[in-house]
């Protein structure tokens, strides 16, 4: 499902890329977006889109990125992996030192997904701005507050140039 851009003409943009195959992951995305929007200032716009829809030009407009994906069979979702496969070289060449954060909805422990994304981020010469949030195990409502907080912290950090 493609969402309209939540942006206005600004000079910084926080890009949220996600894969939300369930009601719970969609709720995480909504909380993440809510947190980022709560911190929004005149200097920052928020853009949220699915991994499948994101193109290199979307990335080149960003001042920071948040990835939200699921853990599938002990690894990141196929759509997240596909995005990294398609955009790794562009990101490595054109988006050096991009600050990023990650939220993983993990039925298991999220370890392999977290390590894989960290390794890819390092390979792209990106900067992990916040510790990865792994929402593991059975669904808990407090995951939403954690996602909202991460969105707000990342938005403030990008806006203020702290990352």
C-alpha positions in Angstrom: 0.0 0.0 0.0 1.6 3.3 -1.1 1.1 6.2 1.3 1.2 9.8 0.2 4.3 11.7 1.2 4.0 13.6 4.4 6.2 16.5 3.5 6.3 20.2 2.9 9.0 22.2 1.2 11.8 22.0 3.8 15.5 21.6 3.8 15.8 18.3 5.7 13.9 15.1 5.3 13.5 12.0 7.4 12.6 9.0 5.2 10.8 6.0 6.8 11.0 2.8 4.8 8.8 -0.1 5.9 7.4 -3.5 5.2 4.1 -4.0 7.1 2.6 -7.4 6.3 0.3 -7.4 9.4 -1.9 -5.3 11.5 0.7 -5.2 14.3 3.5 -4.0 12.0 1.2 -1.4 10.5 0.5 -0.2 14.1 4.2 0.0 14.7 4.6 2.1 11.5 1.7 4.4 12.6 3.4 4.9 16.0 6.7 5.5 14.4 5.2 8.1 12.1 3.3 9.7 14.9 6.5 10.1 17.0 8.4 11.6 14.0 5.6 14.0 13.2 5.4 15.1 16.8 9.0 16.3 16.7 8.7 17.9 13.3 9.8 21.4 12.9 9.9 23.8 10.0 13.3 22.5 9.0 12.2 18.8 8.7 9.7 16.9 6.6 8.7 13.3 7.1 8.3 10.9 4.2 7.1 7.4 4.7 6.9 4.7 2.0 7.1 1.0 1.5 10.4 -0.6 0.6 8.9 -1.8 -2.6 8.2 1.7 -3.8 11.4 3.5 -2.7 13.8 4.6 -5.5 17.3 6.0 -5.4 16.0 9.6 -5.8 13.9 9.1 -2.6 17.0 8.2 -0.7 19.1 11.1 -2.2 16.5 13.6 -0.8 16.8 12.1 2.8 18.9 13.5 5.6 18.2 10.3 7.7 16.4 7.0 7.3 14.4 4.7 9.6 13.9 1.1 8.5 11.0 -0.9 9.8 10.9 -4.6 8.9 9.9 -8.0 10.1 12.1 -10.9 10.9 11.1 -13.8 8.6 12.6 -17.2 9.2 15.3 -15.7 11.4 16.3 -13.0 8.8 15.0 -9.7 7.5 11.9 -9.6 5.4 12.4 -10.3 1.7 11.2 -6.9 0.7 13.8 -5.2 3.0 16.5 -7.5 1.6 15.4 -6.7 -1.9 15.6 -2.9 -1.2 19.2 -3.3 0.1 20.1 -5.5 -2.9 18.7 -2.9 -5.3 20.1 0.2 -3.6 23.3 -0.8 -1.9 25.7 0.6 -4.5 23.8 3.8 -5.0 23.6 4.4 -1.3 27.3 3.6 -0.9 28.3 6.0 -3.6 25.8 8.9 -3.1 24.7 8.8 0.5 27.8 8.6 2.6 27.4 8.9 6.4 23.6 8.7 6.2 22.2 8.4 9.8 19.8 5.5 10.2 17.8 3.7 12.8 16.0 0.3 12.7 12.9 -1.3 14.1 12.5 -5.0 13.8 9.3 -6.9 14.6 10.8 -10.3 15.6 8.9 -13.4 16.4 12.2 -15.0 17.4 15.0 -12.9 18.7 15.9 -10.5 15.8 19.6 -11.2 16.2 20.4 -12.2 12.6 18.2 -9.4 11.2 19.9 -6.8 13.4 23.4 -8.0 12.6 22.7 -8.2 8.8 21.3 -4.6 8.7 24.2 -3.3 10.8 26.7 -5.0 8.5 24.9 -3.6 5.4 24.9 -0.1 7.0 28.6 -0.4 7.7 29.2 -1.5 4.2 27.4 1.6 2.9 29.4 3.8 5.3 26.2 4.9 7.0 26.0 5.9 10.7 23.7 4.0 13.1 22.1 7.0 14.9 20.1 5.0 17.6 20.3 1.5 18.9 18.2 -1.0 17.0 14.8 -1.5 18.5 13.8 -5.2 18.4 10.2 -5.8 19.3 10.6 -9.6 20.0 8.3 -12.3 21.0 4.6 -12.1 21.5 2.9 -8.8 20.6 2.9 -6.3 23.4 1.2 -2.9 23.4 4.4 -1.2 24.8 6.1 -1.8 21.4 4.0 1.1 20.1 5.4 3.5 22.7 8.9 2.4 21.9 8.4 2.9 18.2 6.9 6.3 18.8 9.9 7.3 21.0 12.4 6.1 18.4 10.6 8.1 15.7 10.6 11.2 17.8 14.3 10.9 18.8 15.4 10.2 15.3 13.4 13.2 13.9 14.9 15.5 16.6 18.4 14.2 15.9 18.1 14.7 12.2 16.5 18.1 12.5 19.1 19.4 14.9 22.0 17.8 13.0 23.1 15.7 15.9 23.5 12.6 13.7 
